[in-house]
Amino acid sequence: MYSVKRNISNALKTLLIMGFGYFFWLMANITLEYVPLRTDVSFLMIKQTEVVERKEYLYFFYTHVYACIFVLFSGFLAIIKKDFGLKNFHKNAGKIYIFLILFFAAPSGIYMGIFANGGVYSKISFVILGCLWWVSTLKAFQSAKRKKFAEHKQWMWRSFALTISAITLRMWKVIIVYLFHSNPMDVYQIIAWLSWVPNILLIEYLLVKKYI
């Protein structure tokens, strides 16, 4: 039984590495579209009301976008628990990940969630996502400080499951639009929840089964 769980764990890590590498490349390309501080591309094209009427919106948006690309990368390096021959590499990657989420990525994400497309249901989903992301990351930090590393690992997996909602959101959007040709605002209401709820449920299942 132990060998089966170990094989499943190794297979999951391999798939995670391969999948993450591809999607991180896609996310990096999306981020580069906003360099230098462009307001006429991609997502911002449909957020011109906020751009024009709420001057602070762009500050929160750029903070979120630029922080998240480093959150994704540092979180991935932390979650695979490799030091690559460098002293405290895993620990330092985790510190960067936690710091960026607690002070930049999650707070800016919560603010943006208040103005999310798709109506009130989308807004509720993204605000909940941001709050859970912040809390789970804080729990990961607190458990590490108390040297409860088994608990720390669980909270880091939960946090990372919410982190990759940036990736799964775009995956679900492509799938739903391709299969159902739905109205864009209807799509937002659906993917707002699909982007993170299945992620956290899957992680909870894997943690309960001790596959990770």
C-alpha positions in Angstrom: 0.0 0.0 0.0 2.8 2.4 0.9 4.5 1.7 -2.5 1.2 2.5 -4.3 0.9 5.8 -2.5 4.5 6.6 -3.2 4.1 5.8 -6.9 0.9 8.0 -7.0 2.8 10.8 -5.3 5.7 10.6 -7.7 3.4 10.5 -10.7 1.5 13.5 -9.4 4.7 15.4 -8.9 5.9 14.6 -12.4 2.6 15.7 -13.9 2.7 18.8 -11.8 6.2 19.7 -13.0 5.4 19.2 -16.6 2.0 20.9 -16.5 3.3 23.8 -14.4 6.2 24.4 -16.7 3.9 24.8 -19.7 1.3 26.9 -18.0 3.9 29.1 -16.3 5.3 29.9 -19.7 1.8 30.9 -20.9 1.2 33.0 -17.7 4.6 34.7 -18.2 3.6 35.7 -21.7 0.3 37.2 -20.5 2.2 39.2 -17.8 4.6 40.5 -20.4 1.7 42.0 -22.3 1.4 44.6 -19.5 5.0 45.7 -19.7 5.5 48.6 -19.5 2.3 49.4 -17.6 0.0 49.2 -20.6 -3.7 49.7 -20.2 -4.8 48.9 -23.8 -4.2 45.2 -23.9 -5.8 41.9 -22.9 -7.9 41.9 -19.7 -7.7 45.7 -19.2 -9.5 46.2 -22.5 -12.8 45.1 -20.8 -12.0 47.0 -17.6 -11.9 50.5 -19.0 -14.7 51.7 -16.7 -12.5 50.9 -13.6 -9.4 52.2 -15.3 -11.0 55.6 -16.0 -13.2 56.0 -12.9 -11.1 54.4 -10.2 -7.5 55.7 -10.4 -6.4 53.2 -7.7 -7.6 50.2 -9.7 -4.5 50.2 -11.9 -2.2 50.2 -8.9 -4.0 47.1 -7.5 -4.1 45.5 -10.9 -0.4 45.9 -11.6 0.5 44.8 -8.1 -1.5 41.7 -8.5 -0.3 40.8 -12.0 3.4 41.4 -11.3 3.4 39.8 -7.9 1.5 36.7 -9.0 4.0 35.6 -11.6 6.7 35.5 -8.9 4.2 33.9 -6.5 3.6 31.1 -9.0 7.3 30.5 -9.5 8.4 30.7 -5.9 5.5 28.7 -4.8 6.3 25.9 -7.2 9.9 25.8 -6.1 8.8 25.7 -2.5 6.2 23.0 -3.0 8.6 20.5 -4.7 10.9 20.8 -1.7 14.2 20.8 -3.6 17.3 22.8 -2.5 19.1 22.3 -5.9 22.4 22.1 -4.0 21.8 25.6 -2.4 21.6 26.1 1.3 18.1 26.9 2.5 16.8 27.3 -1.0 13.4 25.7 -0.2 13.1 27.8 2.9 13.9 31.0 1.1 11.6 30.3 -1.8 8.8 29.7 0.7 9.5 33.0 2.5 9.3 34.9 -0.8 6.1 33.1 -1.7 4.4 33.8 1.6 5.6 37.4 1.8 4.3 38.2 -1.7 0.9 36.7 -1.1 0.3 38.2 2.3 1.4 41.7 1.5 0.7 42.1 -2.3 -1.0 39.3 -4.3 -3.9 38.4 -2.0 -4.9 41.9 -0.8 -4.8 43.2 -4.4 -6.7 40.2 -5.6 -9.5 40.8 -3.0 -9.8 44.4 -4.1 -10.0 43.3 -7.8 -12.6 40.7 -6.8 -14.9 43.4 -5.7 -15.0 44.7 -9.3 -14.9 41.3 -11.0 -16.8 40.7 -14.3 -19.9 38.5 -14.2 -22.0 40.1 -11.5 -22.4 39.5 -7.8 -21.7 35.7 -7.9 -18.4 36.2 -9.6 -17.5 39.0 -7.1 -18.4 36.8 -4.1 -16.3 33.9 -5.5 -13.2 36.0 -6.1 -13.4 37.7 -2.8 -13.7 34.4 -1.0 -10.8 33.0 -3.0 -8.6 35.9 -2.0 -9.5 35.6 1.6 -9.0 31.9 1.7 -5.7 32.4 -0.1 -4.5 34.9 2.4 -5.6 32.8 5.4 -4.2 29.5 4.2 -0.8 31.2 3.4 -0.8 32.8 6.9 -1.5 29.4 8.4 1.4 27.9 6.5 3.7 30.7 7.8 2.5 30.3 11.4 2.8 26.5 11.5 6.4 26.8 10.1 7.3 29.3 12.8 6.0 26.8 15.4 8.0 24.1 13.6 4.9 22.1 13.0 6.2 21.1 9.6 3.6 18.4 8.8 0.9 21.0 9.3 2.9 23.6 7.4 3.1 21.2 4.4 -0.7 20.8 4.4 -1.4 24.5 4.5 1.2 25.2 1.8 -0.5 22.7 -0.5 -3.9 24.4 0.2 -2.4 27.8 -0.5 -0.7 26.6 -3.7 -4.0 25.0 -4.9 -5.5 28.4 -4.7 -2.5 30.0 -6.3 -2.9 28.0 -9.4 -6.4 29.2 -9.8 -4.8 31.7 -12.1 -4.0 28.8 -14.4 -7.1 26.7 -13.9 -9.4 29.7 -14.5 -7.9 30.1 -18.0 -8.1 26.4 -18.6 -11.8 26.3 -17.7 -12.5 29.4 -19.8 -11.1 27.8 -22.9 -13.0 24.5 -22.3 -16.4 26.1 -21.6 -16.2 28.6 -24.5 -15.1 25.9 -26.9 -17.8 23.4 -25.8 -20.8 25.7 -25.1 -20.1 29.0 -26.9 -21.6 30.7 -23.8 -22.2 34.4 -23.2 -18.9 35.9 -21.8 -20.6 37.1 -18.6 -22.1 33.7 -18.0 -18.7 32.2 -18.5 -17.2 34.4 -15.8 -19.9 33.4 -13.3 -19.0 29.7 -13.9 -15.2 29.9 -14.1 -15.1 32.2 -11.0 -16.0 29.1 -9.0 -14.5 26.4 -11.1 -11.1 28.2 -11.0 -10.5 27.3 -7.3 -13.2 25.1 -5.8 -12.2 21.8 -7.6 -8.5 22.6 -6.8 -9.1 22.8 -3.1 -11.4 19.8 -3.0 -8.7 17.8 -4.9 -6.0 18.8 -2.5 -8.1 18.0 0.5 -8.8 14.5 -0.9 -5.1 14.0 -1.6 -4.2 15.2 1.9 -6.7 12.9 3.6 -5.5 9.9 1.6 -1.9 11.0 2.4 -0.9 10.9 -1.3 1.0 14.2 -0.8 
